[in-house]
Amino acid sequence: MDVDALFDAVLQIPDDPRRRLYEAMRHASIGGGKRMRPLLCVAACDLFHIDRAAALRVGCAVEAIHVYSLIHDDLPCMDDDDVRRGKPTVHRAFDEATAVLAGDALHALAFEMISDESVHSDPFVRSELVACLARASGPSGMAGGQMMDIVAETETFDLGGVTRLQQMKTGALISFSVEAGAIMGRLPPEGRAPLRGYARDIGLAFQIADDLLDYEGDEAAAGKALRKDEAAGKATFLSLLGVERAREQARILVDQAIEHLQSYGESADLLRAIARYSIERDR
């Protein structure tokens, strides 16, 4: 699964004044990252025997949304970070205005990619993909979770509040990545409950693992600054549950996620492996 190759193909640098914008987009999207969202999308599409190239295109559309959010998160007006994925953040490698435009352009690129006829021959399937990705990206999903994360710097959230924040900020795009397979496979909404349960559980397990890595991890391996939430006094799963209880909760969530896939047999082995990886990774 070559995410970098697809981004390289769609982000060819033009010989005109837009060159710097494309260079910034490539800087952010090519090289590094866990690529968990594209991997989940491809694995979910495999359940329904979807063409791999089409599945990868949808997965890269989700990754484009994720990368745009990272570019904007790193800006001085948000988290003000200097390093992302082991290299300078976009506003450091280029400038703030270019970083804003690179994020905006990747956001638009995601919908251009996912609505292309090469994704699916059925326009109703493509329309549902667009609508679902828009919900996962907007105020009911990732952007709403980011706003809650900003508010968390000045307000104290309980466990329910932190869970909701993370289900939106991190979990919404993870959930879309899994549900995209069901949409591509024309599985009706009433049949998607197991996949939605799987996505919900690994989304939370993934975030708990992130909190653990932020607390225990190595900045060189992570490729970004760590322990910023603790310094800002934000409530996290670790601060609310403690390290060992949080670690055990992550394991329980992964077991639950795998249980949701029982009816899919061996065809869901990659999804099971991703669930285990979500808490075993070192970055």
KASULGI-V397621 format. One record per pair of residues at least 24 apart in sequence whose ideal C-beta (glycine too) atoms are under 10 Angstrom apart, sorted by the first residue. I is the first residue (numbers start at 1). GAP is how many residues later the second one is. Records with the same first field share a line. If there is no record, write none. Layout:
I: GAP / GAP
//
This chain:
1: 34 / 37 / 38 / 40 / 41 / 42 / 51 / 54 / 55 / 58 / 59
2: 33 / 36 / 54 / 58
3: 26 / 27 / 28 / 30 / 32 / 34 / 35 / 36 / 39 / 53 / 56 / 57 / 60
4: 25 / 26 / 27 / 28 / 29 / 31 / 56
5: 25 / 51 / 55
6: 24 / 32 / 47 / 50 / 51 / 53 / 54 / 55 / 57 / 107
7: 24 / 53 / 56 / 57 / 60 / 99 / 102 / 106
9: 51
10: 47 / 50 / 54 / 99 / 102 / 103
11: 53 / 94 / 95 / 98
18: 83 / 87
20: 74 / 75 / 77 / 78 / 81 / 82
21: 73 / 77 / 80 / 81 / 83 / 84
22: 80 / 83
23: 67 / 70 / 71 / 75 / 79
24: 47 / 66 / 67 / 69 / 70 / 71 / 74 / 75 / 76 / 77 / 78 / 79 / 81 / 82
25: 39 / 42 / 43 / 46 / 65 / 73 / 76 / 77 / 78 / 80 / 81 / 84
26: 76
27: 44 / 57 / 58 / 60 / 61 / 62 / 63 / 66 / 67 / 71 / 72 / 75
28: 36 / 39 / 40 / 42 / 43 / 46 / 56 / 57 / 59 / 61 / 62 / 65 / 66 / 71 / 74 / 75 / 78
29: 31 / 34 / 35 / 37 / 38 / 39 / 41 / 42 / 56 / 73 / 77 / 80
30: 37
31: 54 / 55 / 56
32: 52 / 53 / 54 / 55 / 191 / 251
33: 30 / 33 / 34 / 37 / 51 / 52 / 53 / 190 / 250
34: 32 / 51 / 172 / 243 / 244 / 247 / 249
35: 24 / 25 / 28 / 31
36: 26 / 27 / 30 / 137 / 138 / 141 / 166 / 170 / 238 / 241 / 242 / 245
37: 24 / 25 / 26 / 27 / 28 / 29 / 30 / 136 / 137 / 139 / 140 / 141 / 143
38: 24 / 25 / 26 / 28 / 139
39: 24 / 138 / 231 / 232 / 234 / 235 / 238
40: 133 / 134 / 135 / 136 / 137 / 138 / 139 / 140 / 141 / 158 / 159 / 162 / 163 / 230 / 231 / 234 / 235 / 238
41: 133 / 135 / 136 / 137 / 138 / 139 / 140 / 143
42: 135 / 138 / 139 / 228
43: 134 / 135 / 138 / 224 / 225 / 226 / 227 / 228 / 229 / 230 / 231
44: 133 / 134 / 135 / 136 / 137 / 138 / 139 / 140 / 141 / 151 / 154 / 155 / 224 / 226 / 227 / 230
45: 132 / 133 / 135 / 136 / 137 / 138 / 139 / 140
46: 135 / 139 / 218 / 221 / 222 / 223 / 224 / 225
47: 131 / 134 / 135 / 137 / 138 / 140 / 148 / 214 / 217 / 218 / 220 / 221 / 223 / 224
48: 133 / 134 / 135 / 136 / 137 / 138 / 139 / 219
49: 135 / 136 / 218
50: 69 / 70 / 130 / 131 / 133 / 134 / 135
51: 67 / 68 / 69 / 133
53: 65 / 66
54: 62 / 64 / 65 / 66 / 67 / 130
55: 64 / 125 / 126 / 129
57: 56 / 57 / 59 / 61 / 62 / 63
58: 52 / 55 / 56 / 58 / 61 / 62 / 68 / 71 / 75 / 118 / 119 / 122 / 123 / 125 / 126
59: 54 / 55 / 118 / 121 / 122
60: 49 / 50 / 53 / 54
61: 45 / 48 / 49 / 50 / 51 / 52 / 53 / 54 / 55 / 58 / 68 / 69 / 72 / 115 / 116 / 119
62: 48 / 51 / 52 / 71 / 74 / 75 / 111 / 112 / 114 / 115 / 118
63: 43 / 47 / 50 / 110 / 114
64: 39 / 41 / 42 / 43 / 44 / 45 / 46 / 47 / 48 / 49 / 50 / 69
65: 38 / 41 / 42 / 44 / 45 / 46 / 49 / 68 / 69 / 71 / 72 / 76 / 77 / 107 / 108 / 111
66: 40 / 44 / 71 / 76 / 104 / 107 / 108 / 111
67: 35 / 36 / 39 / 40 / 42 / 43
68: 34 / 35 / 36 / 37 / 38 / 39 / 40 / 41 / 42 / 69 / 74
69: 34 / 37 / 38 / 68 / 73 / 74 / 76 / 77 / 100 / 104
70: 33 / 36 / 154
71: 27 / 28 / 29 / 30 / 31 / 32 / 33 / 34 / 35 / 36
72: 27 / 28 / 30 / 31 / 32 / 34 / 35 / 71 / 74
73: 30 / 73 / 76 / 96
74: 25 / 29 / 150 / 151
75: 24 / 25 / 28
78: 68 / 71 / 72
79: 70 / 71 / 145 / 146 / 149 / 153
80: 145 / 148
81: 143 / 144 / 147
82: 142 / 143
83: 136 / 137 / 139 / 140 / 141 / 142
84: 139 / 140 / 141
85: 137 / 138 / 139 / 198
86: 133 / 134 / 135 / 136 / 137 / 138 / 197
87: 136
89: 135
107: 30
110: 24 / 27
111: 26
114: 66
119: 61 / 65
120: 63 / 64 / 66
122: 62 / 64
124: 59 / 62
125: 55 / 58 / 59 / 60 / 61
126: 57 / 58
127: 56
128: 51 / 52 / 54 / 55 / 56 / 58 / 61
129: 47 / 50 / 51 / 54 / 55
131: 52
132: 40 / 43 / 44 / 47 / 48 / 51
133: 39 / 40 / 43 / 44 / 46 / 47 / 50
134: 42
135: 37 / 40 / 41
136: 32 / 35 / 36 / 37 / 38 / 39 / 40 / 41 / 43 / 44
137: 35 / 36 / 39
138: 30 / 34
139: 29
140: 28 / 32
141: 26 / 27 / 28 / 29 / 30 / 31 / 32 / 34 / 35
142: 26 / 27 / 28 / 29 / 30 / 31 / 34
143: 25 / 26 / 29
144: 24 / 25 / 28
145: 24 / 25 / 26 / 27 / 28
149: 80 / 83 / 85
150: 84
152: 77 / 80 / 81 / 82 / 83 / 84
153: 76 / 79 / 80 / 81
154: 78 / 79 / 80
155: 79 / 80
156: 77 / 78 / 79
157: 77 / 78 / 79 / 82 / 83
158: 77 / 82
159: 76 / 78 / 81 / 82
161: 74 / 79
162: 45 / 49 / 72 / 73 / 74 / 75 / 77 / 78 / 79
163: 41 / 44 / 74 / 77
165: 42 / 69 / 70 / 71
166: 37 / 38 / 40 / 41 / 42 / 44 / 45 / 70 / 71
167: 33 / 36 / 37 / 40
168: 35
169: 34 / 38
170: 33 / 34 / 36 / 37 / 40
171: 28 / 29 / 30 / 31 / 32 / 33 / 35 / 36
172: 27 / 31
173: 26 / 30
174: 24 / 25 / 26 / 28 / 29 / 30 / 32 / 33 / 104
175: 24 / 25 / 27 / 28
177: 26 / 97
178: 24 / 25 / 93 / 96
181: 90
193: 67
194: 63 / 65 / 66 / 67 / 68 / 69 / 70 / 74
195: 65 / 66 / 69 / 73 / 76
196: 64
197: 59 / 60 / 62 / 63 / 64
198: 58 / 59 / 60 / 61 / 62 / 63 / 66 / 70 / 73 / 74 / 76 / 77
199: 58 / 61 / 72 / 76
200: 53 / 56 / 57 / 60
201: 49 / 51 / 52 / 53 / 54 / 55 / 56 / 57 / 58 / 59 / 74 / 77
202: 48 / 51 / 52 / 54 / 55 / 56 / 58 / 69 / 72 / 73 / 74 / 75 / 76 / 77
203: 50 / 54 / 75
204: 33 / 45 / 46 / 49 / 50 / 52 / 53 / 74
205: 44 / 45 / 46 / 47 / 48 / 49 / 50 / 51 / 52 / 70 / 71 / 73 / 74
206: 44 / 47 / 48 / 68 / 69 / 71 / 72 / 73 / 75
207: 29 / 30 / 43 / 46 / 71
208: 28 / 29 / 30 / 33 / 38 / 39 / 40 / 41 / 42 / 43 / 45 / 46 / 70 / 71
209: 28 / 37 / 38 / 41 / 44 / 45 / 68 / 69 / 70 / 71 / 72 / 73
210: 26 / 27 / 28 / 68 / 69 / 71 / 73
211: 25 / 26 / 27 / 28 / 29 / 30 / 32 / 35 / 36 / 39
212: 24 / 25 / 26 / 31 / 34 / 35 / 38 / 67
213: 66 / 68 / 69 / 70
214: 24
215: 24 / 28 / 31
216: 27 / 31 / 66
217: 64 / 65 / 66
218: 64 / 65
220: 63
221: 60 / 61 / 62
222: 60 / 61
223: 60
224: 59
247: 32
250: 28 / 29 / 30
251: 25 / 28
253: 25 / 26
254: 24 / 25 / 26
//
